[in-house]
Amino acid sequence: MKLAVVDNVNGVFKVESEWNVPDAAAAQGAIVAFHSRCTVLWNAPDVAKATVKILDENLNLFGDYEETVTHVVEE
């Protein structure tokens, strides 16, 4: 199974990391990368809106790994 941690930050899409895991139980690296990315975005004051997901090779959501980050950005 292939997994990717992807995000959209302030309208810019990016594949943060890719993982080739033998089965869903071995997906720990992708899950840790997902949570790390969410932590960075929650602590970034310049991020107005971001969405982070783990997707599989068919672009389906892996588990419930989807998070939306929103901040009020001061101008």
Number of C-alpha atoms within 10 A of each C-alpha: 13 17 24 23 25 20 23 15 19 13 11 8 13 12 13 16 14 18 17 15 15 10 9 12 7 13 17 12 14 24 19 12 18 23 17 11 17 21 12 11 22 17 11 12 13 15 17 17 17 20 18 24 26 26 20 18 13 9 11 11 15 19 12 8 15 18 15 15 17 16 15 10 10 7 4
